[in-house]
Amino acid sequence: MKYSKEEVKQFIQEADVKFIRLAFCDVFGRQKNISIMPEELSRAFQEGIAIDGSAIVGFGDETHSDLLLHPDAETIMLLPWRPEHGRVVRMFCNITYPDGSPFECDTRSLLKKAIKDAERAGLHFSFGAEQEFYLFKLDAEGEPTCVPYDKAGYMDIAPEDKGENIRREICLTLEQMGISPESSHHEEGPGQNEIDFRYSDPLTAADNAVTFQTVVKTVAQRNGLHADFSPKPLKDKPGNGFHINMSVKAADGGDHLYCMIAGILDKIQDMTAFLNPTDSSYERFGSNKAPGYVSWSSQNRSQLVRIPAAEGKYRRAELRSPDPTANPYLAFTLMIYAGLYGIQSKPELPPAADINLYKADKETLAGFRKLPQNLKEACAIAAESSFIKEHIPDAILDIYCNQ
């Protein structure tokens, strides 16, 4: 349910809410927040709440450090793990300068702009996120180890799968927050898990992806475990993917799925620095169902883009290269613009690769473009890309590629 500002004020009063967390993300998608008391809510809605941007990576230096958070009333959520008396709610915020102008490094606002640009073109995109994570044991001091919580494999069940109750608690917590998980299961790696979301509009999907990581880490900690979303937590085991399902509906009723795929394939090398923003992101590519080449096919998990076996409103394309360190607001922004490019410019869609690329010979693989092999290469491609320069502010590009 989406609330108006007045409804939020009424809810805060009636539900015994004592703390309001104003949440936002840095340019890398890491969630931050500041808590205010209910008495400050009217001021937050009317004027915004000031923060020191210079203390946040990528938000500038001390010379122009004042930024304002403006809560989005529609995103209010109770945090179920906080006390019933003196409850805590969270709202995502838009970020501006003191003069009211948008803050260019507010990636949530970039996604909102991309959605509006798509709507002006008569197109509505939807996203569904699949994020994988490992559960590791803690040591005697409560610090994370690299010891997996179990040794189970893909879709194993209890007692081998010890994560069953953790995933159950995560899903129930998400439901309490109004977020609908679609499915959950044990993944291939020891202690590795996956929870998938039903598709939704891009902004909701990105908000939920950020919220999901917070919920998983919170539930894991409450159970004496550490949740690890890094791309390659264990060297010789499967990495963590952030598979993104994407579909498009046109006002004219046209089917633009393959044009959307063509646009994403055309621009994927340009986007990779933002979909895979860490050095370890590239250790995952090319094995354990993580792609290494620019390709597509139906149902084939060795490809960069696959079309799952689904019809009607569930028909979609799945991009398999991103990992959970990606900022979902930036990832979805770039995927929308790549989809728009494909639909409007109609670049050629290469033939479907109905082969197992992990077992293909060198001669066959020579016919495919490779994904960037490391972060340095990905950043060099992004820095020269007119597509990236058109849709990503210079400040964000500089932060990603000149860290």
C-alpha positions as CSV (number, residue, x, y, z in Angstrom):
1,M,0.0,0.0,0.0
2,K,1.3,3.5,-0.9
3,Y,0.6,6.3,1.6
4,S,0.3,10.0,1.1
5,K,2.2,12.4,3.4
6,E,-0.9,13.0,5.5
7,E,-1.6,9.3,5.8
8,V,2.0,8.7,6.9
9,K,1.7,11.3,9.6
10,Q,-1.5,9.7,10.8
11,F,0.0,6.2,10.7
12,I,3.0,7.4,12.7
13,Q,0.7,8.7,15.4
14,E,-1.6,5.7,15.6
15,A,1.0,2.9,15.3
16,D,3.2,4.1,18.2
17,V,6.1,4.9,15.9
18,K,9.0,6.6,17.8
19,F,11.8,6.5,15.2
20,I,11.7,7.3,11.5
21,R,14.7,6.2,9.5
22,L,15.3,8.3,6.4
23,A,17.1,6.0,4.1
24,F,19.2,6.6,0.9
25,C,22.1,4.9,-0.9
26,D,25.6,6.0,-1.8
27,V,26.7,5.8,-5.4
28,F,27.6,2.1,-4.9
29,G,24.1,1.2,-3.6
30,R,25.1,0.8,0.0
31,Q,22.2,1.8,2.2
32,K,22.6,4.7,4.7
33,N,20.1,6.3,7.0
34,I,19.5,9.0,9.7
35,S,16.8,8.6,12.3
36,I,14.5,11.4,13.2
37,M,11.7,11.7,15.9
38,P,8.1,12.0,14.8
39,E,8.0,15.6,15.8
40,E,10.5,16.3,12.9
41,L,8.5,14.6,10.2
42,S,6.6,17.7,9.0
43,R,9.9,19.6,8.6
44,A,11.3,16.6,6.7
45,F,8.4,16.6,4.3
46,Q,8.4,20.4,3.8
47,E,12.1,21.4,3.9
48,G,14.2,18.2,4.1
49,I,16.7,17.0,6.7
50,A,20.3,18.1,6.3
51,I,23.2,15.6,6.1
52,D,26.9,16.0,5.6
53,G,27.6,14.7,2.0
54,S,31.4,15.0,2.4
55,A,31.3,12.1,4.9
56,I,29.8,9.7,2.3
57,V,31.9,8.2,-0.4
58,G,31.2,9.7,-3.7
59,F,29.0,12.5,-2.4
60,G,31.6,15.3,-2.7
61,D,34.1,17.1,-0.5
62,E,33.9,19.7,2.3
63,T,33.4,22.6,0.0
64,H,29.7,21.9,-0.9
65,S,28.8,19.3,1.7
66,D,25.3,20.2,2.7
67,L,22.6,18.0,1.2
68,L,18.9,17.5,2.1
69,L,16.9,14.3,2.4
70,H,13.3,14.4,1.3
71,P,11.3,11.3,2.4
72,D,9.2,9.5,-0.2
73,A,5.9,8.9,1.7
74,E,5.0,6.0,-0.7
75,T,7.9,3.9,0.6
76,I,7.1,3.8,4.3
77,M,7.7,0.4,5.9
78,L,7.7,-0.9,9.4
79,L,10.9,-2.7,10.4
80,P,9.5,-5.9,12.0
81,W,12.8,-6.7,13.9
82,R,12.5,-3.6,15.9
83,P,10.4,-3.4,19.2
84,E,6.6,-3.5,19.0
85,H,6.4,-0.6,21.4
86,G,8.2,2.5,20.1
87,R,8.2,1.2,16.6
88,V,10.6,2.0,13.8
89,V,9.7,2.8,10.2
90,R,11.8,3.5,7.2
91,M,11.3,5.7,4.1
92,F,13.6,6.1,1.1
93,C,14.5,9.7,0.3
94,N,15.3,11.9,-2.7
95,I,18.4,14.0,-2.3
96,T,18.8,17.7,-3.2
97,Y,21.1,20.6,-2.8
98,P,19.9,23.3,-0.3
99,D,18.6,25.4,-3.3
100,G,16.3,22.5,-4.2
101,S,18.1,21.3,-7.3
102,P,18.6,17.5,-7.7
103,F,21.8,16.0,-6.4
104,E,23.5,14.4,-9.4
105,C,24.8,11.5,-7.5
106,D,21.4,10.4,-6.2
107,T,21.1,7.2,-8.2
108,R,17.4,6.7,-7.2
109,S,16.6,9.9,-8.9
110,L,18.4,8.7,-12.0
111,L,16.2,5.7,-12.1
112,K,13.1,7.8,-11.8
113,K,14.2,9.9,-14.8
114,A,14.8,6.7,-16.8
115,I,11.3,5.5,-16.0
116,K,9.8,8.8,-17.1
117,D,11.9,8.8,-20.4
118,A,10.6,5.3,-21.1
119,E,7.0,6.3,-20.3
120,R,7.3,9.2,-22.8
121,A,8.2,6.6,-25.4
122,G,5.1,4.6,-24.5
123,L,7.1,1.8,-22.8
124,H,6.7,0.3,-19.3
125,F,9.6,-1.9,-18.0
126,S,9.3,-4.4,-15.2
127,F,12.1,-6.0,-13.2
128,G,12.4,-9.1,-11.0
129,A,15.6,-9.7,-8.9
130,E,17.3,-12.9,-8.0
131,Q,20.1,-12.4,-5.5
132,E,22.4,-15.1,-4.2
133,F,24.2,-15.1,-0.9
134,Y,26.4,-17.3,1.4
135,L,25.7,-18.0,5.0
136,F,29.0,-18.2,7.0
137,K,29.6,-19.1,10.7
138,L,30.9,-16.5,13.2
139,D,34.0,-17.0,15.3
140,A,34.1,-16.8,19.2
141,E,34.3,-13.0,18.9
142,G,31.3,-12.7,16.7
143,E,33.4,-11.9,13.6
144,P,32.6,-13.6,10.2
145,T,34.6,-16.6,9.1
146,C,34.8,-18.4,5.7
147,V,33.2,-21.6,7.1
148,P,29.9,-22.3,5.3
149,Y,26.8,-22.9,7.5
150,D,26.2,-26.2,5.7
151,K,27.6,-28.4,2.9
152,A,24.3,-28.8,1.0
153,G,24.0,-28.4,-2.8
154,Y,21.4,-27.2,-5.3
155,M,17.9,-27.4,-4.0
156,D,18.8,-29.9,-1.2
157,I,16.5,-30.2,1.7
158,A,16.9,-30.4,5.5
159,P,18.8,-31.7,7.4
160,E,21.5,-31.2,4.8
161,D,20.2,-27.8,4.0
162,K,20.6,-25.9,7.3
163,G,19.5,-22.6,5.7
164,E,15.9,-23.6,5.4
165,N,14.7,-21.9,8.6
166,I,16.8,-18.8,7.9
167,R,15.2,-18.4,4.4
168,R,11.8,-19.0,6.0
169,E,12.4,-16.2,8.5
170,I,13.7,-13.9,5.7
171,C,10.6,-14.5,3.6
172,L,8.2,-14.0,6.5
173,T,10.0,-10.7,7.4
174,L,9.8,-9.5,3.9
175,E,6.1,-10.3,3.8
176,Q,5.5,-8.3,6.9
177,M,7.2,-5.4,5.1
178,G,4.8,-5.7,2.1
179,I,7.4,-7.3,-0.1
180,S,6.5,-10.5,-2.0
181,P,9.2,-13.2,-2.4
182,E,8.4,-15.6,-5.2
183,S,10.6,-18.6,-4.3
184,S,13.6,-19.6,-2.2
185,H,16.0,-22.5,-2.2
186,H,19.6,-23.7,-1.5
187,E,22.0,-22.9,-4.2
188,E,24.9,-24.9,-5.6
189,G,27.6,-23.6,-3.2
190,P,28.0,-24.8,0.4
191,G,26.0,-22.4,2.6
192,Q,24.8,-20.6,-0.6
193,N,21.1,-19.5,-0.8
194,E,18.8,-17.7,-3.2
195,I,15.5,-15.9,-2.8
196,D,13.7,-14.6,-5.9
197,F,11.2,-11.7,-6.2
198,R,8.0,-11.4,-8.2
199,Y,8.4,-8.8,-10.9
200,S,7.4,-5.2,-10.3
201,D,7.9,-1.6,-11.5
202,P,11.6,-0.6,-11.7
203,L,11.7,1.8,-8.7
204,T,9.9,-0.7,-6.4
205,A,12.1,-3.5,-7.6
206,A,15.3,-1.5,-6.9
207,D,14.0,-0.4,-3.4
208,N,13.2,-4.0,-2.7
209,A,16.6,-5.2,-3.8
210,V,18.3,-2.8,-1.4
211,T,15.9,-3.7,1.4
212,F,16.4,-7.4,0.8
213,Q,20.1,-7.3,1.5
214,T,19.4,-5.4,4.8
215,V,16.8,-8.0,5.8
216,V,19.0,-11.0,5.0
217,K,22.0,-9.6,6.9
218,T,19.8,-8.7,9.9
219,V,18.1,-12.1,10.1
220,A,21.5,-13.9,9.6
221,Q,23.0,-11.9,12.5
222,R,20.1,-12.6,14.7
223,N,20.8,-16.3,14.1
224,G,24.5,-16.1,14.8
225,L,25.5,-16.1,11.2
226,H,27.0,-13.8,8.6
227,A,25.4,-13.2,5.2
228,D,27.9,-12.6,2.4
229,F,26.8,-11.0,-0.9
230,S,30.2,-10.6,-2.4
231,P,30.8,-11.9,-5.9
232,K,33.2,-14.7,-5.1
233,P,33.3,-15.5,-1.4
234,L,35.0,-18.9,-1.8
235,K,37.6,-19.2,-4.5
236,D,36.7,-22.7,-5.9
237,K,33.0,-22.5,-5.4
238,P,30.1,-20.8,-7.3
239,G,30.0,-17.0,-7.1
240,N,27.0,-14.9,-6.1
241,G,24.9,-13.6,-9.0
242,F,22.3,-10.8,-9.1
243,H,20.2,-12.2,-12.0
244,I,17.9,-9.5,-13.3
245,N,14.7,-10.4,-15.1
246,M,13.4,-7.7,-17.4
247,S,10.2,-7.3,-19.5
248,V,8.6,-4.5,-21.5
249,K,5.1,-3.5,-22.3
250,A,4.3,-1.0,-25.1
251,A,1.3,1.3,-25.2
252,D,0.8,0.1,-28.8
253,G,0.7,-3.5,-27.8
254,G,3.8,-4.4,-29.7
255,D,6.2,-7.2,-28.7
256,H,9.6,-5.6,-28.2
257,L,11.3,-8.4,-26.2
258,Y,13.9,-9.2,-28.8
259,C,14.7,-5.6,-29.6
260,M,15.2,-5.0,-25.9
261,I,17.6,-7.9,-25.8
262,A,19.5,-6.6,-28.8
263,G,19.9,-3.3,-27.1
264,I,21.3,-4.8,-23.9
265,L,23.7,-7.1,-25.8
266,D,24.9,-4.1,-27.8
267,K,25.6,-2.0,-24.7
268,I,26.6,-4.7,-22.2
269,Q,30.3,-4.1,-22.4
270,D,29.8,-0.3,-21.8
271,M,27.6,-1.1,-18.7
272,T,29.7,-3.8,-17.1
273,A,31.7,-1.5,-14.8
274,F,28.4,-0.6,-13.1
275,L,26.9,-4.1,-13.1
276,N,30.2,-5.6,-11.7
277,P,31.9,-2.8,-9.8
278,T,34.6,-4.7,-7.8
279,D,37.8,-6.5,-8.7
280,S,36.4,-9.8,-7.4
281,S,33.3,-9.4,-9.7
282,Y,35.5,-10.7,-12.6
283,E,36.6,-13.8,-10.8
284,R,33.1,-15.1,-11.1
285,F,32.8,-14.8,-14.9
286,G,33.0,-17.8,-17.2
287,S,32.2,-20.7,-14.8
288,N,29.5,-22.1,-12.5
289,K,26.7,-20.6,-14.7
290,A,28.2,-17.1,-14.7
291,P,28.6,-15.8,-18.3
292,G,31.9,-14.9,-20.0
293,Y,30.7,-14.0,-23.5
294,V,28.1,-11.7,-25.1
295,S,25.4,-14.1,-26.2
296,W,21.7,-15.1,-25.7
297,S,19.5,-18.1,-26.0
298,S,16.3,-19.6,-24.7
299,Q,16.5,-21.5,-21.4
300,N,20.3,-21.8,-21.7
301,R,22.2,-20.9,-18.4
302,S,25.6,-20.7,-20.1
303,Q,24.5,-17.5,-21.9
304,L,24.6,-13.8,-20.9
305,V,20.9,-13.3,-21.6
306,R,18.4,-16.2,-21.5
307,I,14.7,-16.3,-22.1
308,P,13.2,-18.5,-19.4
309,A,10.5,-21.0,-20.2
310,A,7.5,-18.7,-19.4
311,E,4.6,-17.3,-21.3
312,G,2.1,-14.4,-21.1
313,K,2.8,-11.8,-18.4
314,Y,5.7,-13.9,-17.1
315,R,7.6,-13.8,-20.5
316,R,10.9,-12.0,-19.9
317,A,14.6,-11.9,-20.5
318,E,17.2,-12.6,-17.7
319,L,20.5,-10.8,-17.6
320,R,23.0,-13.1,-15.8
321,S,26.2,-11.1,-15.5
322,P,25.5,-8.6,-12.6
323,D,26.5,-9.5,-9.1
324,P,25.0,-8.3,-5.7
325,T,27.6,-5.5,-5.3
326,A,25.9,-3.6,-8.2
327,N,23.8,-0.6,-7.3
328,P,20.3,-1.7,-8.4
329,Y,19.2,1.9,-9.2
330,L,22.2,2.3,-11.6
331,A,21.8,-1.2,-13.0
332,F,18.1,-0.8,-13.8
333,T,18.7,2.7,-15.2
334,L,21.2,1.5,-17.7
335,M,19.1,-1.6,-18.6
336,I,16.1,0.7,-19.3
337,Y,18.2,3.0,-21.6
338,A,19.8,0.0,-23.3
339,G,16.3,-1.5,-23.8
340,L,15.1,1.9,-25.2
341,Y,18.1,2.0,-27.5
342,G,17.3,-1.5,-28.8
343,I,13.6,-0.7,-29.4
344,Q,14.2,2.7,-31.0
345,S,17.4,2.0,-33.0
346,K,16.9,-1.7,-33.7
347,P,20.5,-2.9,-33.7
348,E,20.9,-6.4,-35.2
349,L,20.2,-9.2,-32.8
350,P,22.9,-11.9,-33.2
351,P,21.8,-15.5,-33.7
352,A,20.8,-17.4,-30.6
353,A,23.7,-19.5,-29.2
354,D,22.0,-22.8,-28.5
355,I,25.2,-24.4,-27.3
356,N,27.0,-24.9,-24.0
357,L,29.6,-22.1,-24.0
358,Y,31.4,-23.6,-21.0
359,K,32.2,-26.7,-23.2
360,A,32.7,-25.0,-26.5
361,D,36.0,-25.1,-28.3
362,K,38.2,-22.1,-29.0
363,E,37.2,-21.8,-32.6
364,T,33.5,-21.6,-31.6
365,L,34.2,-19.1,-28.8
366,A,36.2,-16.9,-31.2
367,G,32.9,-15.9,-32.8
368,F,31.6,-14.2,-29.6
369,R,32.5,-10.9,-28.0
370,K,33.9,-11.3,-24.5
371,L,32.7,-9.5,-21.4
372,P,35.5,-7.3,-19.9
373,Q,38.1,-9.5,-18.1
374,N,38.7,-7.1,-15.2
375,L,37.5,-3.9,-13.6
376,K,40.2,-1.8,-15.2
377,E,39.1,-3.0,-18.7
378,A,35.5,-2.4,-17.9
379,C,36.2,1.1,-16.6
380,A,38.2,1.9,-19.7
381,I,35.3,0.9,-21.9
382,A,32.8,2.9,-19.8
383,A,35.0,6.0,-19.9
384,E,35.0,6.0,-23.8
385,S,31.3,5.1,-24.1
386,S,29.0,7.8,-25.5
387,F,26.1,5.7,-24.2
388,I,27.4,5.9,-20.6
389,K,28.3,9.6,-20.9
390,E,24.7,10.3,-22.0
391,H,23.0,8.6,-19.1
392,I,25.5,8.6,-16.2
393,P,26.7,11.9,-14.7
394,D,30.4,12.6,-15.0
395,A,30.7,12.6,-11.2
396,I,29.5,9.0,-10.9
397,L,31.6,7.8,-13.8
398,D,34.6,9.4,-12.2
399,I,33.9,7.8,-8.8
400,Y,33.5,4.3,-10.4
401,C,36.5,4.5,-12.7
402,N,39.0,6.6,-10.7
403,Q,38.7,5.1,-7.2
